[in-house]
Amino acid sequence: MSGDAARWLLGGVILLAVAALFVAMARTWRTRVRKQTEAVPPVSVPSDVGPAAGAWDGFTVATTRADLPLERITAGGLGFRGRGGVTVHDDGVVLHLAGADDRWVAADALRGADRATWAIDRVVEPGGLVRLRWTATGAAGATDLDTYFRFPEDDAAALRALQELATKHNHPHTAGEGTN
């Protein structure tokens, strides 16, 4: 075999290996999304939601399993950072996620809200993220989640509104809550 033929053969083998790697990554990601969709099903915003106590626009940083800020939830638009925000109502919270339908979190599913410094793909100044702690219930049972937001303006008001809603429904806090 000549030198040129050997290089073409080696290049073809490397190209096939890279293509196989990308196919495997895509299949793994789809499997992860499918499994997490069972645990974290999308909940549409009810039509009879009362007036909003407040709305804040900013960025959705990530949604992770509770107290595991490096384990990203990929289901239902929760997987990626982008424009987003929250609208707080007396009955719950509407999560606005870029590129996905709005998601409803009922007030009785809220576990609290606090500040955080980092999540899976973002590190900010101390306390620069607002973390909403909530529970999703799906076919796989209850899953405790943390959704991180970055509000460029008035994040103290957003945090206060989220905390008041969670406190009003008197949910106990789990161990380990606080700034990560």
N, C-alpha and C positions, 0 to 999 in steps of 0.2 A: 504494500500500500504506500502510495506516495505521501509526502509531507502535507501537501494541500488537502488530499482526501482525508487524512487523519485529523487535520484541524477541523474540516467540515463535519466529520463524524463526531468529534468531541464537542464542537459547538452545538450540534443537533441534540446530543445527549444532555448537555447542560440546559438547553432551551426546554426540552421535555421535562426535566427535573423541576425547573422553575415553574412551568405551567402546572405540573402536578401539585406543587406546593400551594399555588394560588387556588386551585380547585379544592384542595383539602381545607384551606383556611376558610373559603366561602361556605363549604358544607358545615364546618364546625360552627361558624357564626350563625347560620340558619338554624341549626339544631339548638343552639343556645337561646336564640330568640323564641323558637317554638316552645321549649321547656319553660322559659320564663313567662311566656304569655299565659300558660296554664296557672302559674303562681301569681302573676300580676295582670289580671285581665283588665282591659280598658273599661272604664265606667263613664258613660255619657252624662253630661250635665242635665239634671232634671229640668223639666219645663216650668215647674212651679217654684223656682228659687226666689227667695225674697230679695229685697233691695240690698245692694252691696254696701258693706261698711267701709270699703276702700279697695282700690286697685293700684298695683304697682307694676311697672314695666322695667325690664332689665334683661338679665341673661340667666338662662337655666344652665348651670354648670355640669351637674351630673345627678343621677339617682343611683344609690348603692344600697346594698343590704345594710340594715341597722348596725352601727358601730363597726362596719367593715368598709371604710372609705376607699378601698382599692378594688372592691368587687362590684363592677358596674352592672347595672340592670339595663338590658338592651331592648326590652319589650315595649311596644306601644308608644314609640316616640320618646321614651325616657333615656335612650342610650347616648345621645350626643349633645354636646354643648351648642347653644344657639340662643337666638332671641327668645324671650319668654317672660313670664311674670305670673302674678297671682291676683285673684280677685277674692276677697274675703266676704262671705255672707254669714248670716246667723246660723245657717244650717250646715255650712261647710266651706270648702275652698275650691275654686276653679284653678287648675294649673293650665297655663297657656304655654304650649310647647311649639317651637318653630317646626313647620312641616308635618304636624300631627293634629288630630282633633283635640279639642280641649278635654281635659280629664277632670272628673269630679272626685273629690275626697270628702266624704261625709264627716261632719264634726265628731261623730262618735268613733271615727277611725284615726283621729289625730292623737298623737302621743306627746306632742310638745313642739316647741320651736326654740332655737338658741343660735348662738354664733359659732362659727367654725373658721379655721384658718386655711384648711386644705381639704381637697377631695381628689379623686383619682387623677385628674389631669390639670389641676389648677392649684397654685399656692399663691396666697395674697397676704396682705398685711394682717397682723393678729386681729381676729374677729371680723374680717372683711367679707365673710360669706354669711348668709342667713340660711340655717338648716331647718327644714320642715321635717318633722318626724311623724310618720304615719304608718298605718297597717293596711295592706291590701289583702283581700280574701278571694281566693280562687279555688280551682279544682284541687290544687295541691295543699289547701289549707291557708292559714294566715301567715303572711310574710311581713316582717317589720322592715320598713324602708326609711331612708334619709334622702331627701331631695335638697340640693344645694342651689341657692340663688345668689346672684350678685346684682344689687340694685344701685345704680350710680347716684340716685337721688333719694334721700329720705328713707334709707333702709331701717332706721330706728322705728319709724311709724309702722312699716310693714312687719317688723319683728314683734312689736307691741301688739298689733292686731292679731297676728297668728297666735301669740302666747295667750292673749285674752280669750280667744275662741277655744283653744285647747284647755285652758284652766276652767272656763265656764262649764265645760262638760266633765270636769273633775277627773281627768285621767291620771293614774299614777305614773310617775316617771320610772323608767327602767334604769338599772345600774349602768354606769359608764357614760351617762349623758353629760355633755359639756363641750367645751372647745377642744377640737382635736388638733 
